[in-house]
Amino acid sequence: MDNYPDLADFLQRFTTKVLWHFTGYNKTALEAFGILKSIVSAQTLKISSDYQKIKMPSGAERLGYPASCVCDIPFKDLRIHTARYGNYGIAFKKDNAITRGHFNPVLYIQHDHHLFKHAEQLLDRFDNANTNTIENNKELREYLMIMGTYVKRSDLTRKISIADTDLDRQQKNNFYYEREWRSAYEWKFHVDDVAAILLPENHLGEMKEFIKNNSETQNYAKIPLISYEMVEYL
C-alpha cells in the first residue's frame, strides 16, 4: 500500500491533507484573533465547555461529551465554512490530528429519519420497562454519551443557511457541508502537528511579531502564515 499515490493529491476538491479549526463563531474579529493567538501560544486545542446535545424527534435531549471541532474542507472551498466560523484558523496535519488528537468524522443523521425515531422508541421502552433507567445505568449512559458526541442531527434536505441561529438550535439546519470532525479530548499538540495558520491580511504582520517576540511561539517561525484573502481570490 505504501507504493500507491495519495489520492488526496488528485482530489483536492473532495478531501484534503489537513483539518482546519476556526475561532470566529459568534465572535468579533478581535476575539477570534485573540483565541487563535491563545491556541498558538498554549499549543492546546481545548474542548468546548458545552456538552454536545442531540435533540430527539420528540424534542427530548440526549447528552454527549464536550468536544473540539475541526473540518475536512479543501482550501478552495473554505469560504462557505468561514462565512459561519470566521476567517481566523489553524490547520493541523490530518494524520497527526487522527493519531494524536483523536479526531474522527461526525456522523450526520437526518433529523426525522425512521431509524432515529425508532432509536428514541427503544430508549423510551428501556426506561419504562427497567427501574434502572438510562440516567442510572452508567454503562448505557456512557455509551450514549460517546455516540452523542460524534452524531450531528440536521435537516439534510434543507438549503444551507449560515445566519439562522434558531435553525441551529433546533438542529434543523443543514450542516453536512461542514465535513466536521470531533474529538472529546483536549489536544496538547506539537508545532510539527501544525500545517498552516490562516488569518486576514491586516493581522498577518501582528501575528508574525507575536510569534517572533514570544519565547513560547518562536518555534512557529517556519509554519506558513496564509492570508485569508487567498481563499476569496482562488
Buried (B, 14 or more C-beta within 10 A) or exposed (E): EEEEEEEBEEEEEEEBBBBBBBBBEEBEBEBBBBBBBEBBBEBEBBBEEEBBEBBBBEEEEBBBBBBBBBBBBBBEBBBEBBEBBBBBBBBBBBEBBBEBBBBBEBEBBBBEEEEBBEBBEEBBEBBEEEEEBBEEBEEBBEEBBEBBBBBBBBBEEBEBBBEEEEBBEBBBBBBBBBBBBBBBBBBEBEBEBBBBBBBBEEBBEEBEEBBEEEEEBEBBEEBEBBBBEEBEEE
